[in-house]
Amino acid sequence: MKHLELHIIQSVPVACLNRDDLNSPKTAVFGGVQRARVSSQSWKRAIRELAKEIAPEHFKGERTRLMYEPLLAELVAVGLPENEASDGAKKIIEALVKIDTKSKDVVKSTTLYFMSPLELKNLAAAYAETRDAKKAMKSIDAKALKDAADISIFGRMVANDHSLTVEAASMFSHALSTHKVDNEIDFFSAVDDLQMKGESGAGMTSTLEFNSATYYRFAALNLDMLADVDHLGSLSSVERRNVVSAFIEATIKAIPGARKNTMNGNTLPNYVFGVVREKGHPIQLVNAFETPLRSSQGYALKSIDLLKTEYEKLKETWGIEAVFEQAIPQVGINTFIEGMTAHVF
């Protein structure tokens, strides 16, 4: 498997990047101690959103339960009267992912569907010709994903029709702190601006949980899969390089937006190590931190040193070979991305 790997060390101050059902920052036990954790799903969404800004011509996928309105618009655009278009849109959604019968105000599907704009156009044109939702679904193939590289990269599962399922070409780990982390509690109060004279005290008091951590993040991209006929094989090699370039930049720069206005955790990585390998499978370097760091002088530099040591140890022990190895900040991000994408296809 030809693939690329990104190994990232990133320090984030007071923040709650990813919360659980109790609004507490997510955690995990690794190496016998509690670590700060950000789920891969949380960071992947941030990456998808940033990739849309970087390369909007390639990242047009939308994950939604509200595909009725855009599908209706496409059916009307190909000439169906609105009542027939509405009926057709509902039939297609029912065939794809089932309509949520509990939703009374708007037409929704029961599950999220990761859709491509070109898919909707193809569905509309095929339905207008056949008036058959299941036959229209056969118009969906990998070529319809050429404007939505995010579906090929992040994958799609369709329970009703497995032929529409797209295996993700990317692989992500949950981000873990390189050291022990205990969540902390922020007590806050808010003043009532229209409080009557003579009264004192806060208009509201509450608490929020937060933490701060130096994270190890890992992402990989299966380049062979990305270029096959079920993914982005219909794109030119130049277009695929542009997709990979946007993926690399977004993965490096994106950060989950939770509590971005009250606990802005936007930072850039301290260190990014990029690898391209012609064979084998992606390998995390998280075991560099299985023994948690202990320090009163910061964690980032020590984490970087341990990451480098772990990689060299794995190379020597297991004979890992790479065609590209480079790190930020030894080079700038533009040079890093250019160097990495030069080896991908």
Secondary structure, DSSP 4 states (H G I P E B T S, - for coil): --EEEEEEEEEEEEE-SSB-TTSPBPEEEETTEEEEEE-HHHHHHHHHHHHHHH-TTTB--EEES--HHHHHHHHHHTT--HHHHHHHHHHHHHHHT-B-TT--SS--BSS-EEE-HHHHHHHHHHHHHH--HHHHHTT--GGGGTTBHHHHHH-B--SS-GGG-B--SEEEPPEEESB----EEEEEEE--TTPPTT--S-SEEEEEEEEEEEEEEEEEEEHHHHTSTTTTTTS-HHHHHHHHHHHHHHHHH----TTTTTS------SEEEEEEESSS-----GGGGSS-B--SS-SHHHHHHHHHHHHHHHHHHH----SEEEEETTS-HHHHHHHHHTTT-
